[in-house]
Amino acid sequence: MKKLLAILLVLCCTFALFANAATEEAAPKASGKESWGPAPEGTKEVLIWTFYGETMKNQYQQIVDAFNASQTKYHVTVEYQGGQAEVAAKLASTENSALPAAFHGAVENTAQFATSGYAVPMQEFIDLDEAGWPELATTWDAIKSAYQDQEGKLWAYPQGYSYGALFYNADMLKAAGIDPATIKSTDDLLAACRKLKEGGYCSTPIGFHPDGFYFNEMLAREGIMYYDNANGYKGDITKCLYVSDSKVNATVAKMLDFYQTLHREGLAVPYGSNYQKEVLPEMGTHNCCFFIGVVSITTKILDVAKDFTVGVQPLISVTAEGSRKGEMAGGTGLFIADNGDKWAQQGAYEFAKFASQAEQAGYFASVTGYLAPNKGAYESQVYKAFLEKCPTFASIYESLAQSDDSGNNPYIPIGTQMKAANKLAIQTVSSDPTADIQAVIKTANDTIQEAIDLYNLSK
């Protein structure tokens, strides 16, 4: 009898478990905002970590103040955490629950943030947004795609978008009979620099913002993929192609020869010079005509251009055959942190939408030199006033309107190592006129390949 009762008891427990499981399966699961729990009462605090320096942080604070004054559901506070490297290190070393609601990150590190575990895709909130985000629809495709992952999910929105450009003293070029519109490749730029020096127009025709970013930017303008699997957008990157792909190798070699020739012939301010303290002052005194830098430096160039007209156009390609359709992204995006607080994350998303509005984004672009990220910001009155100071800036947007996504940053979280290797390659050939370019390329290739292999092994 006891044995029979035991068996019946086990059967009853088993049936109960199945019944509970069936009930749980039948019960509708909470989805979307329903799974977040009740909305907070009062004002929700939204913390953003930034690497913006004092001047830019003050400019950004005006947008924050305007957002806080526009509604009472959220209150945004911005905390400075050091430079880009310091912010990234703090994010990686902080428990998720202690993370802010959002943080500023470099766009070239989108893959790093998307695979890090301390960020969530902004796409998650876009998909739940019943009100819609009109500014997102008019954001330039090349800008928007720079913040997307391999599946097309958006991870951030630009709050300081930049990319490489060629600045010049328009008056000097006119006097020398050089049409800037004809400068499209490294050969064109080298010829212009030689003409300026030989004609006595300036002593060192060109200077640089020394950063490995421009290495990839010029390859993007060329229109070639320099990592396998379409730079990581059609599968994971497993190989750097600097050496193994003949077209990539020839293009990289020609680009490095451009830097080496400029410095060997005394046509350039020494590579590695501080652009604010050493290069831009040379432009201000007419000793330098051209400057390769990012568009966010525009306001600094305008500050030194007291007696000449500043011109700017999209960065050149390596060869005359370059497509010049790719627009490599630079600058800063607002990423939503994975701190587990969905309502704070929602507040960060609402702030991103607000900051993208014409008046706000147009203002920030006009005072920083960053690009207006969408058409509304570009057409705003405050940004139109900025364009009057540098009319040729419109050429940047003409290029953006014709751009595609071929210039996206390689999708792999080794951006720091990649930029360092590329910068060293440029620095080596610029400082040593006898440097073996193929040996320099191999060193860069091997360094980057090691970083790729180590990352893939860690996955």
N, C-alpha and C positions, 0 to 999 in steps of 0.2 A: 504493500500500500504506500509506504513512504517513498519507494522508488517511483511509483506511478505519479505521486504528487510532485516529486522533483522534476519529472519529465514535463508534466503539465505547466509547472512554474517557468521552466526554461522556454517552453513554447509560447507562453503568454508574454514573456519579456521580449522574445524575438518578434512576435507580432506587433508589440508596442513600438519597438524600434523602427520596424518597417512603416508603421502608421505615421510615426513622427517624421520620418524621412520623406514620406509621400506628402505630408502636410507642408513641410518646409519647401519641397519642390513645387507644390501647387501655389504657395503663397507668392505673390508678386514681389520681386526684389526691388529695393529702392534704386532709382536711377537718377543721374544728373544731380541737381541741387537738392533733391529730396534725401539723398544719402548723406548730406553734409550736416544734418541736424538742424535745429531751429536757428533762425537768423538771430544774430546778437542784438541785444537791446542797447540803445544809445549809439555812440560813435565807435567804430572799429579802428584800432590803431594799425597803420600799415608802415612798416619799416623798410627802407631801401638802403642797401650798402652801395657806396659809390667810390670810384677812384678819381673823380673830378677834383682838380685843384681848386684853390680858394676862389679865383676869379670866375671860373666856369661854374663852380658850385653856387656862387651868388647869383649868377645868371639863371641857372636851373631852378634856384629857390623861388624865383618869381613865378614860374609855372606851378610849382608845388603850392605856393600861397594862393594862387588863383584857383587851383583845384579845391583846396580846403575851404575856400570862401564860397565855392559854387554849390556845395551840398553839405549835408551833415552826417551821412552814413559812414564816411571814412575820413581819417585824418592821417596824411602822409608825413613822415619824418625821414630826412636823409642824413645818413651818417658816413663821414669820410673814413675809409679804411686803409689808406695808403695807395700805392700805384696798382697797376693791373696785376702784377705778379703777387702782390700782397693780398689783394682781394681773392684771387684764385686759391692761394695757399690757405687763407682763413676759411673759405668755403669748404675746402677739402678736409680740413682738420676739425670742423665743427659738427656736432651731432645735429641730425636733421631737425629735431624739435627745437633747437636753439638758433636755427637759421632765420634770417629776416623774411619778409614776404616777397621781396624781389631784390635783384642786384644788377649792377651794370657789368657787362662782359664784352670783350672784344669780339667782333663778328667773326673773325677768322678762327675763333675757338668755339664756334657753335657746335661742332661735332663733339668736342670735349664736354661741353655742358649737357648735351643731349644724351650722353652715355655715362655721365658721372654719378647719377643717383641723387644729386642735390638740386635738380631742376625739374620742372614739369613743363610739358609743351603748352604754349599759349593757345595752341589750336584747341585744347580741351575746353577753354572758356569761350573761344570764338564759336564753337559748335553749340554751346548752350545759350548763346546770346540772341534772345528773341528780338531785341531792339535793333540789332545789326551794327555794323561798323563801316559807315560810308567811306571814310578815309582809307581804309584798307583796300577798297576796290580801286582807288586811284593812286595807290602807291606804285612807283615804278617797278616793273617786273624784275629787273636786275637787282633791285634793292631787296624786294620781298623774298626772292628765291635764295638770297644769300643767307637767310635765317631759317631755311627749311632743311629737314633731314632727308634721308634717302626715300622716304615714303611721301614726301611733300607736306609734312606737318610743319606748321610755323612754331618756332620755339621762342621768338623774341620779336620786338618791334624796335626799329632804330630810334635812338634819342641822341643823335650825333653821328650822322652817316658821312663817310668820307671815302675818297678813292684817289688814285694817283693822277696828277695833272702836270702839264708843262706850263710854267709861268714865264713871262718875258717882259722886257722893257719895250713896249710897242713903238715908242719914239725912236729908240736906237735902231730897231729893225727897219723902220721906215727910212731913216737916214742912210742905212747901209744897202737899201734896195732889196731887202729880204721880205718876202711875203710869208707870214707865219702859217698860212693855210697850206703851204706846200711842204711843211715840215711834218711828215707822217711816219718816218722810220728813223732808225739809228744813223743810217747813211745821210739822210737829209739833215739831221741835227748836227752831225759831225761836220758836214760841209758848211753849215751856217756858222758854227763856232770858229772854224778856220778863217772864213771870210771876215768875221768881226775882228779877230786878232790881227790878221794881216793888214786890214784896213785901218788899224789903230783906233777902233771904236771902243774897245775895252781890253783890259789886260788878261783877265781870266773869264772867258765868256760864259762858263756854266758852273753851277754849284748844286749840291745835293742835300736832301734830307737823308742821312745815312741810316737805312733800315732795310732788312732783308725782305720786307713786304714788296718792294718794287721789282724784285727778281721775278716773283710769281705774277705780279701785275703785268709786266711786259710780255710774259709768256701768254697770259690771258688775252692781252690785246692782239697777240699774234694769232690766237685762235686754235692752239694746240693743247692736247691733254698730255701732261708730263708725269702722270701716274697711271697705273693700269685701272681697268674697270671704270673708264670715264671719270678719272679723278675721284673715284670712290662713290659715284652716284648710281652706278649699275653693278653694285657688288662691293665688297670690302677691298680697300687698297692693300695689295701685297707687294708691290714693286715700284721703286722709283726708276724712271725711264731716262734719266740724264745720260747714261752711258749706253744702254742696250738698244734704244730706239734711235735709228740714224737721223731721223728728222728732228727729234727733240735735241739730240746731241749737237747737231749742226746749228740749231737755233740758239742754244745756250752758249755755244762757243762764240758765235757772232756777237751775242749780247756782251759777253765778258771782254771780247776784243774791243768793243766800243768803249768800255770803261778804261781799259788799259791804254788804248790809243789817246784818248782825251788827256790822261794824266802824263803819258810819256811826252806828248807834244806841248805840255804846259797850258792846256786849254781849260783846265778845271781847278777850282778851289780844292785843295787836298781832301780826298774822301775821308770821312770821319770827323770833319770839322763840325763844331757846334753850329747848327743852322741859325739859331737865334742870335748868338753872340758873334759869329764869324762870317757866315754866308750872307744872311740878309743885309747886314751893314754894307757888304761889298756891292749889293744891288743898289742900296741907297746912295752910294757914292759913284755909281755908274762904272764901277770896275768889273761888274758881272751883269750879264744880260739875261741868261736863262736860269731857271731853278726848277728842278724836279722834286716835287713834294706832294703832299695830300692837300685836298681843297680846304681842309680845316685850317690851313696855314694862311689862307687868303687875307684875313683881317690883319695878320702880322706883316704881310708884304705891303698892304695898303698903308700901314703905319710908316714904313720907311720910304715909300714912294712919294716924296714931297714935291718933286718937280718933274715927274714923268708919268705916262699913262701905263697902267698895268694891264697886260693881256694874259689870258689863260685859255688853254684848250685841253682836251682829253690827252692822256699820255700816249706817246708814240708806240708803234709796234716795233718788233725787232727788225723785220724785213719789209720791203715795199709791198710784198705779197700778203702781208698780215691782214686778217679779216677786220680787225678793230671793231668787232661786235661785242666782245666780252667786256664787262665792267666789273673788275675785281673789287669786292667790298672791303672797306676799312671802317674804322670808327667803332661806335659803341651801340649796344642794344640793351633794352630792359628785359631781363629774363625773370621768370617767376620761380621762386625758390620752393623746393619740396619740403616745407616745414610742417606739413600735416594740418595746417589751419586754412581750410578752404575759403572761409569768409575773408581772411586777410589776403589770400591769393586773389580772390575776386576783386578786392579793393585795388590791388596792384594792377589788375587787368583794366579796371575802370579808369585808373589814372593813366595807363598807357593810351587808352582811347582819347582821353581828354588832351593829353600832351601832343597827340597827332593832329589835333584840329588846326585849321588854317592859321588862326591868330597866334596860337601857342608855338606850333612848330615853325611857322614863318619867323616869329620873333627870335627863337633860339638859333635858327640857321643864320639869321642876319647878324647876330652879335658874336657868333663863334666862327663863322665861315664854313660850318658844316652844310651839307646839302639839304634843301627842302625835300623831305622824304616822299611827299605826295603832291598832286597837282594843286590842291587847295592851298597848301602852304606856299607853293611856288607863285601862285597868283595873288597871294595876300598883299595888302598895301605895304606892310612893313618890309616884306621881302623885295617888293618892287623898288622900294627906296634904296635898298642895299645894292640891287643890280645896277642902279644908275651910277654907282661908284666904280663899277667894273662891268661894263656892258658885254664884254666878250665872254663873261661867265655863262651867257645863254647857250654857248656852244656845248657846254657840258650837258645841258638838258636836251639839246638836239641829239646828242650822241646817246643819251639814256633812252630817249624815245625810240631809237632804232636798235637798241641792244637786245641781247638774248642772255640765256643763262650759261653760255659756254665759258664764262670767266669766273664761275663760282670758286670759292676757296676749296682746296682739296678736302674731302670729307673724311678726316681722321684726326683723332685727338693728339697730334704731335706737332701742333702749330709752333710751339716755342722752339723746339729743336730744329724744325724746318727753317724757320726764319733766321735762326742763329747760323746755321750752316750756309744758307744763301748769302747772308751778310758777309760772312768770312770770305766766301768766294770772291765777292766784289771787292772787298777790302784788300785781299791778297793781290789781285791783278792790278788794282789801282796804285798800290804802293810799290810794286815790283815790276818794272817794265820788261824784265826778262822771265817772269813767271811762266811756266809751261801751262797753258790754258787747259789742255786735256788732263793734266795731273790735278789741277785745281778742281775740275769738274768731277773727277773720280773721288777726290776727297769728300766733296759735298755729297755726292751720290752715296758713298759708303756710310757716311755719318747718318744720313736720312734713312737709308735702308736698315741700319741697325736699330734706329728708333721705331721703324715700322715693325720689324721682326719682334722686338721686345714687347711692343704693345699687343700685337696679335697673339703672342704667347701668353700674355697676362689675361686674356679674355676668358 
